[in-house]
Amino acid sequence: MKVPLGLSVSGSSPDGSPLVCRLRKSLYGLKHASRQWFAKLSTALLSKGYQSSLNDYSLFTKISATSTVILAVYVDDILLAGDDTEEMGSLKPFLDAQFKIKDLGNVHYFLGLEVSSVAEGYIVKQHKFAKELLDEFNCSDCTHVVTPLDLNYKLTPISREMPPDPSLSRRLVGKLNFLQHTRLDLSFFVQHLSQFLNALRYPHMHVALHVLRYLHNDPTKGILFNIFVDFSLTTYSDSDWATCYSSRKSVTGFFVTLGGSPVCWKSKKLPTVSQSSAEAEYRVLWKTVAKLTWLVRLLGDLGVYVSQPVPIYYDNQAALCIAKNLVEHERTKHIEFDCHFC
């Protein structure tokens, strides 16, 4: 740190020890500034009667017998929802007195997500982001395709030469990754491309551009969150055994709906090699159940309590038999400590 111009200080203290600066206020940009900001915000909300969720620390709720108010925080952006207009109206002046906030009214745009109200509920999409992405990579006038990629097309880490500017390909894959917030149909293909970020080559770039041509087919697609009073969870999971050409690891995926609306999905390659399709399917069931456990607890924080068992649909009879019959033998004894948890 340089001494400000006009300030004269000695190089050491009277006892000869070097001088240091004492920070009296956290400055924006320091590594601990976010922690200090969250501590101040949470202290203010807790004093107002809100409770912090143990399943998502950026979620605060105030639930009573007659009302529910939910507050979600992302750094310094706040999304407020609830059915108690009086409480929400008193919270805004309180936060403004503490932090000088700016009320933007009803939500229309939040963290790159466009929210629009329709008769059936709310539609969340990323139309503006998708159009800017197509314009950036000169795909606004390209011929569109109806599928993101042929499932039989295999990518390898070493194929042909690298493009002159690999950062361009990485930026494209990163933006496609952000687009997954509302385009779950891209999850598998973005997961496939993300495996080669350290050495993207021409075939990988061609696949990414093919995904953009698919996106050009209908960039206005989004997610509909319906207004039906239905809080039932339904889950689908599957695994493609040894599908990775270079490592023979399995690619898994799950899809969770709440009242018919998608709320959670993921496509990911397993970290270990499965020796059978049954083992790969059982591992994705373990990851799906872990995610469902977290989701049920999070819904409880929102005042929605799931009392009925959550159905999980999958298509492997061997994994179903293992789940129903927990008899240990030589080929499944590793499951108890690897896939079972309390």
Long-range contacts (C-beta under 8 A, 24 or more apart in sequence): 34-75, 37-75, 37-76, 38-73, 41-73, 41-99, 44-94, 44-95, 44-98, 44-99, 45-71, 48-91, 48-94, 53-298, 53-301, 54-297, 54-301, 55-294, 55-297, 55-298, 55-301, 56-298, 56-301, 59-298, 59-301, 61-301, 61-302, 61-303, 62-87, 63-303, 68-302, 68-303, 70-302, 74-111, 77-110, 77-111, 79-107, 79-110, 112-178, 112-181, 113-181, 113-182, 114-222, 118-224, 120-224, 120-226, 120-227, 121-224, 121-225, 121-226, 121-227, 121-228, 121-261, 122-224, 122-225, 122-227, 123-222, 123-223, 123-224, 123-225, 124-182, 124-222, 124-223, 124-225, 125-182, 125-220, 125-221, 125-222, 125-223, 126-179, 126-181, 126-182, 126-183, 126-222, 127-219, 127-220, 127-222, 129-175, 129-178, 129-179, 130-179, 130-183, 130-215, 130-219, 130-220, 131-219, 133-172, 133-175, 133-176, 133-179, 133-212, 133-215, 134-212, 134-215, 134-216, 134-219, 137-172, 137-209, 137-212, 139-209, 139-212, 139-213, 139-215, 139-216, 140-216, 142-212, 142-213, 142-216, 143-213, 144-213, 144-214, 144-216, 144-217, 145-210, 145-213, 145-214, 145-217, 146-214, 146-217, 147-214, 148-185, 148-186, 148-188, 148-189, 148-210, 148-211, 148-214, 149-189, 149-192, 149-207, 149-210, 149-211, 149-214, 153-207, 154-245, 155-192, 155-193, 155-195, 155-196, 155-203, 155-204, 155-207, 155-245, 156-245, 156-246, 157-195, 157-196, 157-199, 157-246, 158-199, 158-201, 159-201, 159-203, 160-201, 160-202, 160-203, 161-201, 161-202, 162-199, 162-200, 162-201, 162-202, 163-200, 163-201, 163-202, 163-205, 166-199, 166-200, 169-200, 169-204, 169-205, 169-208, 170-197, 170-200, 172-205, 172-208, 172-212, 173-197, 173-200, 173-208, 176-208, 176-211, 179-215, 182-221, 182-222, 182-223, 183-215, 183-221, 184-223, 184-255, 184-262, 184-265, 185-221, 186-211, 186-215, 187-253, 187-265, 187-266, 187-267, 188-251, 188-253, 188-267, 190-267, 191-251, 191-267, 191-268, 191-269, 192-251, 195-244, 195-269, 223-261, 223-262, 224-261, 225-261, 226-259, 226-260, 226-261, 228-259, 228-260, 229-259, 230-259, 230-260, 231-258, 231-259, 231-299, 231-304, 231-306, 232-258, 232-259, 232-308, 233-257, 233-258, 233-292, 233-295, 233-296, 233-306, 233-310, 234-260, 234-310, 234-311, 234-313, 235-288, 235-292, 235-310, 235-311, 235-312, 235-313, 236-312, 236-313, 236-314, 237-284, 237-285, 237-288, 237-312, 237-313, 237-314, 238-281, 238-284, 238-314, 238-315, 239-270, 239-277, 239-280, 239-281, 239-283, 239-284, 239-316, 240-280, 241-274, 241-276, 241-277, 241-280, 241-281, 242-273, 242-274, 242-280, 244-269, 247-273, 248-273, 249-273, 249-274, 250-274, 250-280, 250-283, 250-284, 252-280, 252-283, 252-284, 252-287, 253-284, 254-284, 254-287, 254-288, 254-291, 256-291, 256-292, 256-295, 258-299, 263-295, 264-291, 264-295, 266-291, 276-318, 277-316, 277-318, 278-316, 278-318, 278-319, 278-322, 281-314, 281-316, 281-318, 281-319, 282-316, 282-319, 282-322, 282-323, 282-335, 282-339, 283-339, 284-314, 285-312, 285-314, 285-319, 285-323, 285-339, 286-338, 286-339, 286-340, 286-341, 288-312, 290-341
